[in-house]
Amino acid sequence: MSLPRRILPTILLTGAIVAPMPALAGGFYLQEQSPVETGRAMAGGAAAGDDPSTIYFNPAAMTQLSGVQVSAGVNALMASAHQTNRGSYRSVPGSTARVSVTGNDGGQPFESVIPVPNFYASAQVTDRLWLGLGVNAPFGLKLEYDDGFFGRYDSIYTDLKTYNIQPSAAFKLNDNFSIGGGVDVQYVKANLTNALPQVSPLVTTDGFTKLKGDDWTVGWNAGLFYTNGTTNVGVHYRSGINHKLKGTQTISGLVTPLSAANGEFDASAPLDLPDIVTVSFMHKLTPNLRAMITGKWYGWSSFKGIEVTSATGTTNKELDYKDSYSVSLGGEYDFSPAFTLRAGTMFDRSPTNPQHLTTRVPDGDRVWLTGGATWNISPAFALNVAYAHTWVEKANIIRPDSYFPSPATVTATTLAQTSGNADQVAASLTARF
């Protein structure tokens, strides 16, 4: 079989770029932006206002922080995932035959420890004005499957990082109401790889594609905060951020009749991160005991597909993600002015669409159970620690990915069951001046 050279640019677009990109639309939002909030399963959310991390969750609640306060911490994630081959196969151009795709289960794709750092600083400028700065990593994913993974045509390596810098301000309208907001200056970097099937299943080696790119984009957030001394209410909105990653696509290992498609070329692709709405309540049941609840809505439905553009044209792959939500319940008790215990639970709905699941983001609905503590070492310093376990629902992946235009079209269908869970430990140190 031979292919005209004029259709090779189309091969690059339809086969090599589209295949890896669904990873960017999975459930990779990192809730873990504060050890204090981790300890109560994010239930404090927009209403707690008791730690500088409120700059991220609701900057309006900075008005509850006196003087200058600085917090630096890290959440250490320890995730596991397991893939089981349920009969993956590939097609053969010009034939109705199916050829089994075999291989190992990919091993443990996650690194043993994944750090998620955070830093927050707030300053009371006057009796009504507060300024703050937050630096964190709100979206991210990193995993790598072993060589010979049966799902290699879906994914091999994924490294997605975001870094968010958020200057913020809050203004106390009166003793009960405050408003606040900030600007989100966000950097994203992605590096994705997967194997490419050869036209003939008799060829024993695979092709390979690597896509990498990055982008800087700006978003915003705003919130309201109310307190009467016994009950706190917070509402916060974080805008979606529309990135356009620019970088390169590298293709290698394809043999005749596709060998002319090997090479490196410029490419770009959008990454639309969701807007988030948070509503939180906190109530003092006694002077030492507090109960809290938080609901969040994530606007993933704006992400309908991935449009990839190069010098040779534009292609689009439908993903059809769904809006999702999470609900958290938590409580904390002050055993003494120096020591506080907290605990919480959360249900976190995955935004992934069952029709478009991928081994690149092995995700499902999640249930959290958490606990934590704060030790006020002195009036100036506090140590916060937390632990969380997350159960991830099993999911069945049925993922057909088509490569190359006719008459060379190959469809590789990954059939897998994915399962996993995650643990995390977190700690931060808060300084008050």
VEXDREN-2710 file (C-alpha; in Angstrom, 1 decimal):
% VEXDREN-2710
k/r/px/py/pz
1/MET/0.0/0.0/0.0
2/SER/1.3/3.5/-0.8
3/LEU/0.0/6.9/0.3
4/PRO/0.3/10.1/-1.6
5/ARG/2.6/12.6/0.1
6/ARG/-0.2/15.3/0.1
7/ILE/-2.2/13.5/2.7
8/LEU/0.7/13.1/5.2
9/PRO/0.0/16.5/6.9
10/THR/-3.5/15.1/7.5
11/ILE/-2.0/12.0/9.1
12/LEU/0.0/14.3/11.5
13/LEU/-3.2/16.0/12.6
14/THR/-5.7/13.2/12.8
15/GLY/-3.5/10.5/14.1
16/ALA/-0.7/11.9/16.1
17/ILE/-2.0/15.0/17.8
18/VAL/-5.6/14.1/18.5
19/ALA/-4.8/10.8/20.1
20/PRO/-3.0/12.0/23.3
21/MET/-4.9/15.2/24.0
22/PRO/-8.0/13.8/25.8
23/ALA/-5.8/13.7/28.9
24/LEU/-6.2/17.4/29.3
25/ALA/-9.9/17.2/29.9
26/GLY/-10.1/14.8/32.8
27/GLY/-10.6/15.2/36.5
28/PHE/-7.2/16.7/37.3
29/TYR/-8.3/19.6/39.6
30/LEU/-6.3/19.5/42.8
31/GLN/-8.5/20.2/45.8
32/GLU/-5.4/20.0/48.0
33/GLN/-4.5/23.7/48.4
34/SER/-4.3/24.0/52.2
35/PRO/-3.3/21.5/54.9
36/VAL/-5.9/23.2/57.2
37/GLU/-8.7/22.6/54.6
38/THR/-7.5/19.1/53.9
39/GLY/-8.0/18.2/57.5
40/ARG/-11.7/19.1/57.3
41/ALA/-12.2/17.8/53.7
42/MET/-12.5/21.4/52.3
43/ALA/-15.6/22.0/54.4
44/GLY/-14.4/25.4/55.7
45/GLY/-14.1/26.6/52.1
46/ALA/-15.3/30.1/51.6
47/ALA/-16.6/30.6/55.2
48/ALA/-13.8/29.7/57.6
49/GLY/-11.5/32.7/57.3
50/ASP/-9.1/31.3/59.9
51/ASP/-5.9/30.7/57.9
52/PRO/-4.1/32.6/55.1
53/SER/-5.2/30.0/52.6
54/THR/-8.5/31.7/52.5
55/ILE/-6.9/33.9/49.9
56/TYR/-7.5/31.0/47.5
57/PHE/-10.8/29.8/48.8
58/ASN/-12.4/33.2/49.4
59/PRO/-10.2/36.4/49.6
60/ALA/-13.1/38.3/51.2
61/ALA/-12.6/36.3/54.4
62/MET/-9.1/37.8/54.8
63/THR/-10.8/40.4/56.9
64/GLN/-10.9/37.8/59.7
65/LEU/-7.1/37.7/59.8
66/SER/-5.4/40.3/62.0
67/GLY/-2.0/41.8/61.3
68/VAL/0.3/40.1/58.9
69/GLN/0.0/36.3/58.5
70/VAL/2.1/34.0/56.3
71/SER/1.6/30.3/55.6
72/ALA/3.8/27.9/53.7
73/GLY/2.9/24.2/53.2
74/VAL/2.8/21.1/51.1
75/ASN/0.4/18.3/50.5
76/ALA/2.2/15.0/49.6
77/LEU/-0.1/12.8/47.4
78/MET/0.4/9.1/47.2
79/ALA/-1.9/7.8/44.5
80/SER/-2.2/4.3/43.0
81/ALA/-4.0/3.1/39.9
82/HIS/-4.4/-0.3/38.3
83/GLN/-5.4/-1.1/34.7
84/THR/-6.9/-4.4/33.6
85/ASN/-7.0/-5.4/29.9
86/ARG/-10.5/-6.4/28.9
87/GLY/-9.8/-7.3/25.3
88/SER/-8.2/-4.3/23.7
89/TYR/-7.8/-4.6/19.9
90/ARG/-7.0/-2.7/16.7
91/SER/-8.4/-2.7/13.2
92/VAL/-6.6/-3.6/9.9
93/PRO/-7.0/-1.2/7.0
94/GLY/-9.0/-2.7/4.2
95/SER/-10.2/-5.6/6.3
96/THR/-12.9/-6.3/8.9
97/ALA/-10.4/-8.3/11.0
98/ARG/-9.6/-7.4/14.6
99/VAL/-6.1/-7.9/16.0
100/SER/-5.7/-8.2/19.8
101/VAL/-3.5/-5.5/21.5
102/THR/-1.6/-7.3/24.2
103/GLY/0.9/-6.2/26.8
104/ASN/1.4/-5.7/30.5
105/ASP/-0.8/-3.8/32.8
106/GLY/1.4/-0.7/32.9
107/GLY/2.5/-1.1/36.5
108/GLN/2.0/1.7/39.0
109/PRO/1.8/4.8/36.8
110/PHE/2.0/7.4/39.6
111/GLU/5.2/8.5/41.3
112/SER/5.5/7.3/44.9
113/VAL/5.1/10.9/46.3
114/ILE/3.6/13.8/44.4
115/PRO/4.2/17.2/46.2
116/VAL/1.6/20.0/45.9
117/PRO/3.1/23.1/47.4
118/ASN/1.3/26.3/48.5
119/PHE/2.2/29.7/49.9
120/TYR/-0.1/32.5/51.2
121/ALA/0.5/35.8/52.8
122/SER/-2.1/38.4/54.1
123/ALA/-1.6/41.8/55.5
124/GLN/-4.1/44.1/57.3
125/VAL/-3.3/47.5/55.8
126/THR/-6.1/49.5/57.7
127/ASP/-9.1/48.6/59.8
128/ARG/-11.0/48.0/56.5
129/LEU/-8.4/47.0/53.8
130/TRP/-6.5/43.8/53.5
131/LEU/-4.0/42.7/50.8
132/GLY/-2.9/39.2/50.1
133/LEU/-0.8/36.9/47.8
134/GLY/-1.3/33.2/47.1
135/VAL/0.9/30.9/45.1
136/ASN/-0.2/27.3/44.4
137/ALA/-0.8/24.6/41.8
138/PRO/-4.5/24.1/41.3
139/PHE/-4.4/21.7/38.4
140/GLY/-2.0/18.9/37.6
141/LEU/-1.4/15.3/36.7
142/LYS/1.7/13.1/36.3
143/LEU/1.8/9.4/35.4
144/GLU/3.9/7.0/33.3
145/TYR/3.0/3.5/32.3
146/ASP/5.6/0.8/31.8
147/ASP/7.0/-0.1/28.4
148/GLY/4.7/-2.6/26.7
149/PHE/1.5/-1.3/28.3
150/PHE/-1.6/-2.7/26.6
151/GLY/-3.1/0.8/26.6
152/ARG/-0.1/2.4/25.0
153/TYR/-2.0/3.7/22.0
154/ASP/-4.2/5.7/24.5
155/SER/-1.4/7.0/26.7
156/ILE/2.1/6.3/28.0
157/TYR/3.4/9.5/29.8
158/THR/1.5/12.5/31.1
159/ASP/2.9/15.5/32.8
160/LEU/0.6/18.4/33.3
161/LYS/1.5/21.3/35.7
162/THR/-0.1/24.6/36.5
163/TYR/1.3/27.3/38.7
164/ASN/-1.1/30.0/39.9
165/ILE/-0.1/33.4/41.3
166/GLN/-3.0/35.3/42.9
167/PRO/-2.6/38.9/44.2
168/SER/-5.8/39.7/46.2
169/ALA/-7.5/42.4/48.2
170/ALA/-10.4/42.4/50.7
171/PHE/-12.5/45.3/52.0
172/LYS/-14.6/45.2/55.2
173/LEU/-17.9/47.0/54.5
174/ASN/-19.0/46.8/58.1
175/ASP/-18.7/44.5/61.1
176/ASN/-20.8/41.9/59.2
177/PHE/-20.0/42.1/55.5
178/SER/-16.8/41.9/53.5
179/ILE/-16.0/41.7/49.8
180/GLY/-12.8/40.5/48.1
181/GLY/-11.2/39.4/44.9
182/GLY/-8.0/38.7/43.0
183/VAL/-6.3/38.2/39.7
184/ASP/-5.1/34.7/38.7
185/VAL/-1.9/34.8/36.7
186/GLN/-1.5/31.1/35.6
187/TYR/1.2/29.2/33.8
188/VAL/0.5/25.7/32.4
189/LYS/3.0/23.2/30.9
190/ALA/2.1/19.9/29.3
191/ASN/4.1/16.9/28.1
192/LEU/2.2/14.0/26.6
193/THR/3.2/10.8/24.8
194/ASN/1.6/7.7/23.4
195/ALA/2.4/5.0/20.9
196/LEU/1.1/5.0/17.3
197/PRO/0.0/1.8/15.6
198/GLN/1.6/0.8/12.3
199/VAL/-0.6/0.3/9.3
200/SER/0.3/-3.3/9.2
201/PRO/-0.2/-5.4/12.4
202/LEU/2.7/-7.5/11.3
203/VAL/5.2/-4.8/12.1
204/THR/6.4/-5.5/15.6
205/THR/7.5/-2.0/16.6
206/ASP/5.2/1.0/17.3
207/GLY/5.4/4.5/16.2
208/PHE/5.7/7.2/18.9
209/THR/4.3/10.7/19.4
210/LYS/5.2/13.4/21.9
211/LEU/3.4/16.7/22.3
212/LYS/4.7/19.4/24.5
213/GLY/3.6/23.0/25.0
214/ASP/3.0/25.8/27.5
215/ASP/1.1/29.0/28.1
216/TRP/0.5/32.0/30.4
217/THR/-3.1/33.3/30.8
218/VAL/-4.9/35.5/33.3
219/GLY/-8.2/34.9/35.1
220/TRP/-10.0/36.4/38.1
221/ASN/-11.9/35.5/41.3
222/ALA/-14.3/37.3/43.7
223/GLY/-16.1/36.6/46.9
224/LEU/-18.5/37.7/49.6
225/PHE/-18.2/37.0/53.3
226/TYR/-20.7/37.4/56.2
227/THR/-20.3/36.8/59.9
228/ASN/-22.4/37.6/63.0
229/GLY/-19.8/36.1/65.3
230/THR/-21.5/32.8/65.5
231/THR/-22.3/31.9/61.9
232/ASN/-20.1/32.6/58.9
233/VAL/-21.3/32.4/55.3
234/GLY/-19.1/32.7/52.2
235/VAL/-19.7/32.7/48.5
236/HIS/-16.8/32.6/46.0
237/TYR/-16.5/32.5/42.2
238/ARG/-13.4/31.6/40.3
239/SER/-13.4/32.3/36.6
240/GLY/-12.5/29.7/34.0
241/ILE/-9.1/30.1/32.4
242/ASN/-8.8/29.5/28.6
243/HIS/-5.2/28.5/27.8
244/LYS/-3.8/28.0/24.4
245/LEU/-0.8/25.8/24.6
246/LYS/1.9/26.4/22.0
247/GLY/4.7/24.0/21.4
248/THR/5.9/21.1/19.2
249/GLN/4.7/17.7/18.1
250/THR/7.4/15.0/17.5
251/ILE/6.6/11.8/15.6
252/SER/9.0/8.9/15.2
253/GLY/9.1/5.2/14.4
254/LEU/6.5/5.1/11.7
255/VAL/7.4/2.8/8.8
256/THR/6.4/2.7/5.2
257/PRO/3.8/3.8/4.0
258/LEU/3.8/6.4/6.9
259/SER/7.6/7.0/7.3
260/ALA/7.3/10.5/5.7
261/ALA/5.2/11.6/8.6
262/ASN/8.1/11.3/11.1
263/GLY/9.5/14.6/12.2
264/GLU/8.8/17.7/14.4
265/PHE/6.5/20.6/13.7
266/ASP/4.8/23.4/15.5
267/ALA/1.4/22.8/17.1
268/SER/-1.1/24.4/19.4
269/ALA/-4.1/23.3/21.4
270/PRO/-6.6/24.9/23.8
271/LEU/-7.0/23.9/27.4
272/ASP/-10.2/25.3/29.0
273/LEU/-10.1/25.0/32.8
274/PRO/-13.5/25.3/34.5
275/ASP/-15.0/28.1/36.5
276/ILE/-15.8/27.2/40.1
277/VAL/-18.6/28.4/42.4
278/THR/-18.2/27.8/46.2
279/VAL/-20.9/28.2/48.9
280/SER/-19.9/27.6/52.5
281/PHE/-21.4/27.8/56.0
282/MET/-19.7/27.6/59.3
283/HIS/-21.5/27.6/62.7
284/LYS/-20.3/27.6/66.3
285/LEU/-22.2/25.0/68.1
286/THR/-20.4/25.8/71.3
287/PRO/-17.5/28.2/72.0
288/ASN/-15.1/25.4/71.2
289/LEU/-17.0/23.3/68.6
290/ARG/-17.6/24.3/65.0
291/ALA/-19.5/22.6/62.2
292/MET/-19.2/23.5/58.5
293/ILE/-20.5/22.5/55.1
294/THR/-19.3/23.5/51.6
295/GLY/-20.7/22.8/48.2
296/LYS/-18.8/23.5/45.0
297/TRP/-19.9/23.5/41.3
298/TYR/-17.4/23.0/38.5
299/GLY/-18.2/24.2/35.0
300/TRP/-16.6/21.5/33.0
301/SER/-19.4/21.5/30.4
302/SER/-17.8/24.3/28.6
303/PHE/-15.2/21.8/27.5
304/LYS/-16.8/20.1/24.5
305/GLY/-13.7/19.1/22.6
306/ILE/-10.0/19.7/21.8
307/GLU/-9.2/21.7/18.7
308/VAL/-5.6/21.2/17.5
309/THR/-4.1/23.6/15.0
310/SER/-0.9/23.4/13.0
311/ALA/0.4/25.0/9.8
312/THR/-1.5/22.3/7.8
313/GLY/-5.0/22.8/9.3
314/THR/-7.2/22.3/12.3
315/THR/-8.9/19.2/13.7
316/ASN/-11.3/18.7/16.6
317/LYS/-12.0/15.8/18.9
318/GLU/-15.3/15.7/20.8
319/LEU/-15.0/15.1/24.6
320/ASP/-18.3/16.3/26.0
321/TYR/-17.3/16.7/29.6
322/LYS/-20.0/17.3/32.2
323/ASP/-20.5/19.8/35.0
324/SER/-19.6/18.3/38.3
325/TYR/-19.9/19.1/42.0
326/SER/-18.5/18.3/45.4
327/VAL/-20.1/18.4/48.9
328/SER/-18.0/18.5/52.1
329/LEU/-19.0/18.1/55.8
330/GLY/-16.5/18.9/58.5
331/GLY/-16.1/19.9/62.1
332/GLU/-13.3/21.0/64.5
333/TYR/-12.9/21.2/68.3
334/ASP/-10.6/23.4/70.3
335/PHE/-9.3/21.2/73.2
336/SER/-7.3/24.2/74.4
337/PRO/-6.1/27.6/73.0
338/ALA/-3.1/25.7/71.8
339/PHE/-4.6/22.6/70.2
340/THR/-7.4/22.0/67.7
341/LEU/-8.6/18.7/66.1
342/ARG/-10.6/18.6/62.9
343/ALA/-12.2/16.0/60.6
344/GLY/-14.3/15.8/57.5
345/THR/-15.7/13.9/54.6
346/MET/-16.4/14.8/51.0
347/PHE/-18.1/13.4/47.9
348/ASP/-16.4/14.6/44.7
349/ARG/-18.2/13.9/41.4
350/SER/-15.8/13.2/38.5
351/PRO/-16.3/15.4/35.4
352/THR/-15.2/12.7/33.0
353/ASN/-17.7/11.4/30.5
354/PRO/-18.2/7.6/30.5
355/GLN/-18.1/7.6/26.7
356/HIS/-14.7/9.3/26.6
357/LEU/-12.7/7.8/29.5
358/THR/-9.0/7.4/29.1
359/THR/-6.1/5.7/30.8
360/ARG/-4.3/9.1/30.8
361/VAL/-6.7/10.3/33.5
362/PRO/-7.8/7.1/35.5
363/ASP/-10.6/8.9/37.3
364/GLY/-14.0/8.2/38.9
365/ASP/-16.2/9.5/41.6
366/ARG/-14.3/10.0/44.8
367/VAL/-15.1/9.8/48.5
368/TRP/-12.8/11.5/51.0
369/LEU/-12.3/10.9/54.7
370/THR/-9.9/13.3/56.5
371/GLY/-8.5/14.4/59.8
372/GLY/-6.1/17.1/61.0
373/ALA/-4.8/19.2/63.8
374/THR/-3.4/22.6/64.6
375/TRP/-0.8/23.2/67.3
376/ASN/-0.4/26.9/68.2
377/ILE/3.2/26.7/69.2
378/SER/3.2/30.3/70.4
379/PRO/1.1/33.4/69.6
380/ALA/3.3/33.9/66.6
381/PHE/3.5/30.3/65.1
382/ALA/1.1/27.5/64.4
383/LEU/1.8/24.0/62.9
384/ASN/-1.0/22.5/60.8
385/VAL/-1.0/18.8/59.9
386/ALA/-3.6/16.6/58.0
387/TYR/-4.2/13.2/56.6
388/ALA/-6.7/12.1/53.9
389/HIS/-7.7/8.9/52.2
390/THR/-9.6/9.0/48.9
391/TRP/-11.6/6.1/47.5
392/VAL/-11.9/6.3/43.7
393/GLU/-14.8/4.4/42.0
394/LYS/-13.9/1.7/39.5
395/ALA/-14.6/2.6/35.8
396/ASN/-14.7/0.7/32.6
397/ILE/-12.8/2.3/29.7
398/ILE/-14.1/1.8/26.1
399/ARG/-11.9/4.1/24.1
400/PRO/-11.6/3.9/20.3
401/ASP/-9.0/6.2/18.8
402/SER/-8.7/6.4/15.0
403/TYR/-5.3/7.2/13.4
404/PHE/-4.5/8.3/9.9
405/PRO/-6.9/9.0/7.0
406/SER/-8.3/6.5/4.6
407/PRO/-7.1/4.2/3.1
408/ALA/-4.7/3.8/6.0
409/THR/-7.1/4.4/8.9
410/VAL/-6.3/2.3/12.0
411/THR/-8.7/2.3/15.0
412/ALA/-7.2/1.1/18.3
413/THR/-9.8/0.4/20.9
414/THR/-8.6/0.3/24.5
415/LEU/-10.9/-1.8/26.7
416/ALA/-9.8/-1.6/30.3
417/GLN/-11.1/-1.5/33.9
418/THR/-9.4/1.1/36.0
419/SER/-9.3/1.2/39.8
420/GLY/-7.3/3.1/42.4
421/ASN/-7.2/5.2/45.5
422/ALA/-5.1/7.9/47.1
423/ASP/-3.6/8.9/50.4
424/GLN/-2.1/12.2/51.4
425/VAL/-0.3/13.8/54.3
426/ALA/0.0/17.6/54.6
427/ALA/1.7/20.1/56.8
428/SER/2.1/23.9/56.9
429/LEU/3.6/26.5/59.2
430/THR/1.7/29.7/59.8
431/ALA/3.5/32.8/61.2
432/ARG/1.6/35.8/62.6
433/PHE/3.1/39.2/63.0
END
